[in-house]
Amino acid sequence: AAVAISSDNKFVIAGMPGYNGNVGAITNYAINYEDNLVENLTLSTLANATIGLGSSADTGIDYVVAGAPDSNGSIGYAFIYIKDEFGSITESQILRPNINTSGKFGYSVSMSQDDRWLYIGAPENNTVYVYALNSNRLVANTSFAADGIASNYTLDFAPDDAESIIVNSATKTFVPYKDYYVSSSLITFHTPPYRDWE
């Protein structure tokens, strides 16, 4: 499990990798109006093959990162969350390397205090992945009526890559490179999504 505190001492994130049958979760704590640190909410995930969310964690000013290194056959995931001004967090991105070997991506995570840089360790591949914050990221939404047959859908925009978007249905969060990939504005699913996909 991991614990991280913001540089202004007004926000704490705690990992719970054994939560929900080892899927894991993170809990955030924020300073209230009486200057007390109080529990805000606990977030798990609907991403397939997630194991150990919260094994590692760190926080910057507006973003939080939590690792789940045993996910997807120990390839590993890292989850990015956005903090609001009250300390509540919302899942905004899932990172997964575009490889199919066990690396334990997310075993260690470190975010710069200004959110600009993110470092994610994958010790079984002897690799540290470095991500830079794209502050010009497009915010867009596309909805589809999936039929369980079609694998390809055209988005209303062209994301930078598969990791720069989050894809949800009512019952699942899709993982980049595992469940889908993106080429320009075309999203292709490895398995056609079912009717509940949004």
C-alpha positions, -999 to +999 in steps of 0.1 A: +000+000+000+011+036-006+004+070+010+012+103-006+006+139+006+004+170-015+031+196-012+006+221+004-003+194+030-040+198+021-046+164+004-036+128+011-040+097-011-039+062+004-037+031-016-057-001-008-043-028-031-063-056-014-097-039-017-126-055-036-110-090-041-075-075-048-087-052-076-076-024-052-087+012-047-075+046-035-090+068-009-085+105-009-085+128+022-089+165+020-087+195+044-122+207+054-133+242+064-122+235+100-087+226+088-092+189+095-081+161+072-113+141+064-120+111+041-136+121+009-142+090-012-128+056-021-124+048-058-119+014-073-121+006-111-141-013-136-110-019-158-106-055-168-077-075-152-069-049-126-050-062-096-035-042-068-047-006-076-030+016-050+002-004-046+020+028-054+007+064-054+017+100-057+001+134-061+009+168-076-012+199-075-041+189-097-034+153-105-030+119-087-014+087-100-019+052-086-001+021-098-016-014-102+016-034-112+001-069-111-027-060-136-031-078-169-006-106-162+018-083-145+021-060-175+007-033-151-015-002-153-013+033-139-044+053-132-045+091-135-071+111-115-079+148-116-084+167-083-110+195-080-107+225-057-123+206-029-100+176-031-124+152-048-109+131-075-122+117-108-105+090-130-092+107-162-068+083-178-054+047-177-018+042-188-005+009-200+027+003-220+022-009-255+040-042-248+028-077-240+055-088-215+054-087-178+071-056-166+051-046-135+044-011-149+032+010-120+053-007-094+066+028-085+053+062-095+065+097-090+049+129-100+065+163-100+049+188-076+038+210-105+022+180-123+044+185-154+063+152-152+053+116-143+077+087-139+064+052-138+087+023-130+085-012-146+113-031-127+109-064-145+117-046-178+144-024-161+125+006-175+112+039-162+085+055-184+085+093-185+053+112-193+049+150-198+017+168-190-002+179-221-019+210-208-036+216-242-054+183-241-087+183-260-118+176-239-143+158-261-170+132-258-183+107-284-210+082-277-218+050-297-245+024-297-223-007-297-239-038-312-214-065-301-205-070-338-186-039-350-150-034-338-143+000-354-158+033-346-150+068-358-145+094-331-155+131-335-118+140-328-083+126-333-066+118-299-029+119-296-028+082-288-048+054-271-036+065-236-049+100-240-086+090-239-107+072-214-133+048-227-162+036-205-193+016-206-219+012-179-201-020-167-165-016-178-135+008-183-115-002-214-078-003-212-056+012-239-036-013-260-053-042-242-089-035-252-085-009-279-061+011-300-064+044-319-053+055-353-061+091-361-099+093-353-105+056-356-109+035-325-105-003-329-115-027-302-099-061-299-133-076-290-164-058-303-180-039-274-215-048-262-246-026-261-238-010-227-208+009-241-210+047-241 
